[in-house]
Amino acid sequence: MIAVVTGASYGIGSEFCRALESEGLDAIWLVARRADRLERLAEELDTPCEVVPADLTDRGQLKSLVDSVVSSGQEVRYLVNCAGAGRFGDTTDLSAEDTAMIIDLNVTALTEMCRGCIPAMPHGSTIVNVCSASAYLPLRGLNVYSATKTYVRSFCDALRQELGPRGIGVLEVSPGWVDTDFIPISRSSGDVPEAVFKHTVKARDVAVRAVADAKRGRKRSICGAYNRLQVFVCIHMPRLSTAVWRRSLG
C-alpha cells in the first residue's frame, strides 16, 4: 500500500506526508518540481519514499507520473492532491501564462491524477483533494483561483457519488489562508492588504485534521473555527460574504 502526494515539497503537502507516517504504508511517493526539497523530506521521514520530481502543468510529465503509479503494481491507499497555484489580480491583469498554469495545476492535473490512479485504489482507500474556502464564493481579485477551486469542490461531490459503491472515500479539504509560501507567491502579482491574511492556520493542523477526517469517512475537512464559520456564511449569506471580501481588499 502506498500514498501518492502531489505538491509534497512544502506547506500542506509536506505536512500530509508527515501525518501519513502513522498509517503503516509501504511507501510514500513524493511529487513536486523541487527534487532537492523532496530529497530532504524523504530523509526526514521513517516511511520509505519514492522521490518523483515532476512539473504537473506539463502534460507529458503528468502522464508519465500516472503511468508510473499504475505500472508499479502497488495499491494506492491515499491519493493526496496538494499541488496548486494562485495569483491575485483581476482576470485581465493576469498573464496568459499564469492563467494557464493555475488551471492546468488546480484542475487538469488534479482530475488526471484521480482518473489515472482510481483503478489502483482498493476498497477502503481515500482520495484527498485540497480545495479552498474560496470555492464557496466568487472572489473579485482572485477570480481564476477561486473558480478552479469551485471546480474541485463540485468534482469532489460528484466523484464521491461515483466511488461510494466501490468503498473509496473522497475528502474535500477546504481551509482558509494557510501560513505557507503560497501567500507570498500569490501576492507577487498584486498589492494585497495584510488584513486579507489575518486569520491563517498552520499547515500541520490542516493535514492532521484532514487525515483524521478521512479515517472517519467525512466528506470535507475545514481547519479552524473561523474558517468553518466563513464557509457557513458564504453558503447561507453570500451577499454579506462578498461585502466583507471587498472591504478586506480596501
N, C-alpha and C positions, 0 to 999 in steps of 0.2 A: 504494500500500500504506500502510495506517495502523495505528497501535496505539491501542487504547481502554483507558485505565487509570482504574479507579474508585478512590476513596479517594486521589486524587492530590495532595491539598493538603498532606500532611505524612507523615513517617515512611517506612514501606516503600513506599507508593505514589509519593511524590515521588522516592525513590531509584530505583524502577523506571524512571521517566521519564528520569532521567539515564543509567541503564545502557543504555537502548534508543537513546540518541543515536547509537551506532556502527552501528546496524542498517540505515542507509540508507533510512529511512522517509520517505514524502512528508509525513506529519503525525502528530502525537500528539494524541489527544483527551484532555483533562484533565477528569476528572469528580469533583466533590465539592460539598459545600454552600457552602464558603467561596470566593466569587468572588475576593476580594482576594488570598488566598493563591495561587489558581490563576493570576491575572494576574502575580504576582511570579515564579512558576515559569516561566511562558511567556516572560517577558522574559529569564530566565536561560538558557534552552535555545536551541541553534542550530537545531534542527529546528522547522519551522513547527508551531504549536499551535492547536487549536480548544478554547477555554475553554467548558466546559459546566457551569454551576452547576446542581446537581440534588440533591434530597433523595430518595435511593433507597428510603426507607421509605414514600414517597408513591407509590401505585400509578400515579397519573396521570403523575407526573414520570418514573417508571421506564419506562412505556410510551412516553412522548414521546422519551426518550433512545434506546430501541431502534429506534423508528420513524425517528428522525433518522439513525442509523447505516445502516440499510437503504436509506433513500431517498437517501443521499449518493452511492450507486453505487460507493463505494470498497470495495476488498477489504481485509479485516481480517487483517493478518499476525499481530498479537498481541492477544489479549483478556486483560487482566490484572485480575482481580477482587481488589482490595485492600480495598475498603470493608468495614468490620467494626466490631463493638462488643461489649463485655463488661462485666459488673458482678460484683463479689464479693458473696457473701451466699447463705444457704440459699434454697431455692426460695420459701418463704413470706415471706422478708424482702424480696424484690424487688417493686417495684410492678408492677401490670398493664401500665403504660405502658412501663417499662423492659424487661419480659419480651417484649412485643410488638415493641419496637424491635430487640432483639437478634435475634429470629427473623426479622423482616422483612428486616433488613440482611444477616445472615450466611447465611440460607437462601434466602428468596424472591428477593431482588434478584440474588444470585449465580446462581441457577438460571435466572431470566428473562433475564439478560444472556447466558448461554450459549445458551439456547433461541433467543433472538431474533437473535443475531449469527452463529451457526453457518452459516446459509445464505450469508453474505457472506464466509466463510473458505475460501480455496483450499487445494489440496494443498500441504503444507509449512508451513502456519500452526500456531500454538500457542495453546492456552488455558492460562493460568496462574491457578490458584485458590489464594489464600493461605489455608491451613488452620492447623493448630497442633499442637504436640506433645501438647496436651490431648485431641486426637482419639483418642489411643491408650489413654486411661484415664479412667473416670468419676471426676470430681473433686467431692467434697463442698465446698461453699462457692463453687464455680464451675460448678455443675451445668448451668445453662441454656446458658452459653457453650460448655462442653466438649461438650455434647450436639449443639449446632449444628455444631461442628467435626467431630464424628463423622459427621454427615450429609455434610459436604463431602468428607471422606475417601472415604466409600462412593460418593458421587456421582461423584467423580473416577475411581474404579476402574471403574465401570460405563460412564461416558462414554468412557473410553479404549477400551473394547471396541467401543462403537458407532462411534467415529470413526476407529479404526485403519484400516479398509479405505479410508477417504477420504483418508488421509495427513495427518490433523490430530492433532497431539500434545496431550496433556493432562498438565500438570505440577502435582502437589500440592506446595505449599511449606509445610513444617511446622517452623518454628523454635520454639524455646522462648521465653523472655521476650526481647523486643527493646527496646532503650533508646529509647523514643519516648513521646509523650504518652499512649499507650494505658495505660501503667502507672498514672499518677496519676488518670486518668479512671476506670479500672476500680476503683481503690481508694476512690473517693469514696463508694461505697455501704457501706463497712465498714472495720473496723480490721484491717489485714493486716500481719503482721510483715515487716520488711525482709528477713529471711532467705529469704523466698519468692523474692526477685528477685536473689539473689546471683550467678547465672550468666546475665547478659544478653549479647546480641550486638548489634552495630551494624546499623542498618537498611541502610546501604550494603553491608555484607558479605552480608546476606541477598539483596538484589536482584542484586548482581553474580554471586553463585554461582548464583542461580536462572536468570538469563539464560544463563549458560554451560551449566547442566544441561539447559535447554530445547533448546539448539542440539545437545546430544549425544543428544537423544531420550530422556532419562531420565524415569522415572515420578514420582519425588519428589525434593525438594531439602531437605536439612536442614543448616543452617549451624552449624558448631561441633562439635568432638569430644564435648563434654559432652552436647549435645543429641542427637547420634546415639546415644550410649550410653544416654541417657534413654529414647529411643524403643525401643531394643532391649530394655531391661529391662522397659518397660511391656508389650511384646508377650510376652516369654518368662517374666517373673516379676511378674505383676500384683499378687499379694498383697504382695510386697516394695515395689513402687512405691506402692501405696495406703498402706502404713505410713509410708513416707518422706514422702509428701504430708501426711498427718495430723500428723506430727511437726513439719513445717515451719510449719503453721498455729498451733502452740502448744497 
